[in-house]
Amino acid sequence: MLHVTPMKLFKVAYETVQKDLTPNTAITYKQIEGCKMMHRASHISHDERITSFASFIPSYLIKYVTTNDTRKFIKKINGSIQYPLHVNQTNNQFSESIIITFLSASIQELKKVLYFPAVQAIFKQLPLIIPKISTVLDIKSILNNVQLIGDSFVIFPPDLDQLILLEPTKAGPILSKSGILLHPVIMDIDSELEIGSLIMREAFSLDPLSCVYEPNMSKRKSLVQKLAKTIAQDTLDRGTNYLMCQYTLKNASIQQAGICAITSPPGSTDRFFGKDHSVAPIMFRHLGMHMFSVSKLLNRVHKQHSGQRDNHGYVAMLGSTVQNKGLGNAVLQIPEDIADQAKADFYLENSNTNNLKFYTGRGLVVQEEVEVKYQGRSCMCYAMRQDYQKK
């Protein structure tokens, strides 16, 4: 199972599964294409043939839907459930949810294909809603503790364990080299963005490039934190910014996340470093007019070495507060898998020579070494790419 990158493969996956498994589904691609830019999805395939597929959308991201028909479709699903859905033992009322918009799976693969949306639901403490209109399966007869509310199957967070506690495979959690089971949580709510930016703040506190641009430690940490949160906020609709989190029975918390990745999937053609109008003021406060030369350099290197402009995976920032636990390999596995699905190159910039061995060990090759200078300080920055054709 792999996370399907929405812009490149969503329609292909949808049409394959619809044709092969559920020709009578009531949902059409046209009804949900308005949110394909921020659809999250997962699939299972055998011999390159997709056998199970699930797409989902957090209800709180409806503002990113681009067409009126699609807005009406999502609102109709929301409207079929009367909020508050449920009051749990802590008296927290649910006002948002993770909505499955299309689900096609064999009974044997159902739990596996629902793993990824279930991770989001349980760590965000939201119910998982599977409208009857989105699937031909009788979910209540297959899974435990499923409630039928209106025309939707609903699973509340305390009952999502059955979809989370899977074996560490591509259809489940990722096992780090130190034996830690990690779950990929998409950063798309403010508390997650805050934790991700704090991880970046500490991880980049001694980063050579950060030190060149801001020698003062306190100011440098502030700069990195603001940039990380802004870039993550500007790209959250893509659903490819992650925290890797541990999970124990009935205990889902992002507070202990030790690694964060801000990435762009194949199909992205802009916002690699966030939106200019939101990032520029942060850079200007620290670099003044020099920010224009920084932007020019980053754009030149990215354009020249990233591979196909509209078909490459990219890691804008990767930071960890825990070393030598295999967390870096775990979090990079996801965007690399997405790039492989799209038959795309995989690209990043690295300014820490201590990380070169790690990245080259994953198949990335230095394309150019760029010396970055500012006010008498300098460091080397390495443009690195993994070519899909050479795999």
N, C-alpha and C positions, 0 to 999 in steps of 0.2 A: 504494500500500500504506500502511496506517495501523495503528498499534498499537491493538488493540481493547481498550477499557476493560472489564475482566471483569464488573463488577457490573451494568453497564447493557446491554451489547451481546453478551456472550459467548454466551448461549443463542440469540439471534437469528442470529448468524453461524454457529454450529454447525448449527442446524436448517436454515438456508438451504443450506449447502454439502452437508450430509448428504443432503438431499432431492434436490438437483440433480445431484450428482456421484458420491457413493459410497453408494448405498442399501444395499449389502451389508456395510458396515463392521461389525466385531465390537464396536466400542466404542459405548456409548450415552451420552447426556448424563447419565443418572442415575448412571452409574459415576464420572463425574468432577465432578459438581456440588458435591461436598463440598469441593473446593478452588477453586471459582470465585472466591472472594474474593481469592485470591492467584495465580490463573492468569495467565500472561503469554501474549499471543497477537498474531498479526499476520494481516492479510488483504489481498487485492488485489480491487479492485472496478472495474467498468466500468458507467457509467450507473446508479450506485447498486445494482447487482447484484453480490453477492459471488461471485467466480469461483474464488478460491483462499483457503485458510484453514489456519493452523497454530497449535495451542496447545501450550504447554510448561510444565514445572514443574521448578525445580531440586531435585534429590533432597535437598539439605540443608534444604529448607523443608517437609519432610513433616509436621513438628510443627504446621503451620498447617492441615492437612487436618482437616475437622470431622466426618466420618462414618467409621464403622468399615469400611463397604463400600469407600469410596474409599481408605482407608489400605491395605486388603488389595490393592486394584487396583494402587496405586503400588508396594507392596512386592513384588507379583508381578513387575512389570516389573524392579525392581531385582534381584529374586532370579534372574531369567533370565540375568543377567550375573554372572559370577564375578569378584569383586574380589580382588586388584588387576587392573584391566582390561589395563593396558599399562605398560611401563616405558620412558620416553622417554630421550633422549640425556643428560639431566641426572639420570637415576635417580630422578625423581619418580614415585611411584606414585599412580595415580588412585583415590580412594576415593569420589568424588562425581561427579555428571554432570548434564547438562541433558537432560531426557527429553521428547521429543515425545509428547504424549498423543493428539493427533488431527492428521492431515495429509491434506488434500485439495487437489490442485493439478494443473494441466496440466503437461506436461513443459516447456513454454516458460516457465511461471511458477514452477517449483519453486525455483530458486535465489533468486528475488526474495522468495518467501514465507518461505524459511528464513533470510533475511538477519538478521532481528532475533534469533532464538534463537542463530544462529551467532555473532553479535557477543558475546552473553553467554558462550558457551562459550569463544571464543578469548581474550577478555580475562580471564576467570576461570581460563583454562588447564584446562578440563574437557572431557572427550569429549562429543560430541553423540550421543545414542542415539535411534534411531527404531525402536521395536518394530514387528514385522510386523503385530501386532494393531491398530496405530494408523493403518494406511494400506493401500490396495490397490496402491500403486506399488512396483515393484521398484527400490528406490533404488540398489542396486549396479550396475544396468545403465545408470543415468542419470548418476550422479556418479562422479568419479574417487576412487581411494584410499579406498573404502568397504569396511570389513571386516564380514563376517557372523559374529557371535558369538552362539551359541545361536539364539534367535528374534528377534534384533535386528540392525539395521544400525547400525554404529558408525563415526563419523568422529572421529579424534583431532585435537587442536589444530593440529599442523603441517600438516594437510591441509584446514583450514577456509578457507584463502585463497580457494578457488574460490567460496565463498559470501559473502566479505567484500569482495573487490575488484570492486565493481559501480559503475556510473555513478551520479553524485549525483542521485537522484530520490527520490520518496516510497517507492520500493522499494529504496532503498540509502542510502548515507551522505548527510549533509547538507553542502552546500557553503556556507561562510560568505562574507560579502561580501569578505573579504580573500583568498579562494581556498583556504582551509584545509578539507580534508575531515574531517568529524567523525563519530564513531560513538557512539550513545547506549548507555551501559553502565548497567544498573540497579544501584543501590546496595543490596545485600542481604547482603553479608558484611562482617565487621568492618573489614578493611583498607580497603574502599571507603568505609565510614562515616567512618573516621578521616581519609581524604584529603578527603572532602566537608566535614567539620567544620573542617578546617584552611583550606580555601578560604573558607568563611564567616567564619572568625576574621579573616582579612586583609581580606576584602571589606567587612565591617561595622565595621572598626576606627574609621572616621570617620563612620559612619552617624549622622545627627542624633538619631534616637530612641534608639539605643544610648548616645549621649553624654549624653542627658538622664537616663537611668536609671543610668548608671555613668560618672562623669567620669574616673576613673582608667583610663588606657589599658591597663595590664597586666590589671587586674581585668575591664575591659570585654571584652578579647579572650578571657579565660578564660570569661566568662559566655556569650558568643556561641558559642564552640566547644562548650561543654557542652550548650547549648540545641539547637544544630543537630544534634549527634550523637544526642541523646535523641529529638528529634522524628522524625528520619530512622529511628531504631531502632523507634520506636513505630508507624511507618507503612510499614515495609519490605514487609509482606505485600501491599500494594497494587501494588507493582511500578512505581510512577510517580515514584520519586526517581532522578535521573539525574546521571551525570558524562558530559561530552562529551569524547571521547578521540580522538587521532590514531592512525593505524595505518600502519606501513610494513611491507614484506614481511618476514614471520617475526618481527616485533617488535610485540607487543601489550602495552602497559604503561599502567596508570592513573596512574602517577607524574607524568606531564606534563599531566594534566587541568587546565584553566584555569578551568572553570566548573562550577557545581553548581546543581541545582534540586530543591527538596523540594516536591512537589505532591500534591494529592488529586484523583482523577478524579470525574466525575459519578457519582452513586450513593452517595457517601460522606455520612454524616450525623453523624459524630463524629470525634474525634481530629484535628481540623484543625490544632491546635497540639500534637499529641502527647497522651499520657495524663496526666490531671490528677495522678495520684499520683506520676508520675516527673518531670514538669516543675515542679510546685509547690515541692519542696524546693530546686531550683536557684534559682528566682525568690525564694524566701523568704530565702535567704542574702544576696542582694544588695539586696532591696527591703523585707524585713520584711513588716509587715501591709499595706503599700501594694500588694503583689502582687495583693490581692483587687480593688482598684479597676482595676488594669491589666487583669486577666482580664475583669472586667465590661465595660470599655470595648471591648476587642477582640471579645468575644462579641456585644455590642450592635451594633457597626458591621458585623461580618460578617453577622449575622442580618438586619439591615435592608437591606443593599445587595448581597448576593451573588447575588440572584436566587432561583430555586427552591431550597428547602432541600436537597432530595434529588436535584437535577439541575443542579449547577454545577461547573465546574472551578475549582480554587483553587491558587494559588501561595503557600505559606507562607513560603518563603525562596528567594531567587535571588541568588547571589553569584559574582563573577568576579574573578580576579587579573590578567586581561589586558583592557586597554581598547582600544576602537576597532578590534576585529578581527571584529566581527559575531558573536561567540559568544553574546551575549544573544538575538539573533534566532534563532539556530540551536536553542538549548535550549528556547525558548518555542514553537517550531513544533510540538513534540511534544504538550504538554498542550493547546495550542490546537486541534490537529487532533482530539485525543480529544474535546474539548468539542463540536466541530463534528459529529462522528459521532453524539453523543448529543443533538444539537440543544439544547445547553445553553449558558447564559451562562458567561462566563469572568471570574474575579474575583481581585483581589489588593489588598493595602495597600502603600503606598509612602510613606516618610518623607523621601526625598531629592529635593528640588526639581530637582536636576540631571538626574534620570531621567524627569521628567514628559514631556519632548519625545519620549523614546524610547518610552514606553508609549502616549502619545496617537497616535504615528505608527503603532502596531500596532492602533489602533482602540479602545483603552480610554478610557473617559470618566470624569472625576472625578464621583463621586456625592455626596461630602461631604468637606469639609475640617475636620479635627478638631485642635484645639490640645491638645497633651499637655503637662502641667506636672508637675514634681517637684522639690521643694527649691529653688525659685527658678529652675530651668532650664525651658526650653520649646522645642517645635518643632511644626511642622505635620505631620499625617499625612493622606494622601489615600486614600480608599476609591475604587477604580477598577474599572469593569466594562465588559466588551464584551458587548453584547446580541446573542444569536444572531438574534433576530427582525429586527434592523436591519442585518444583513449583506447 
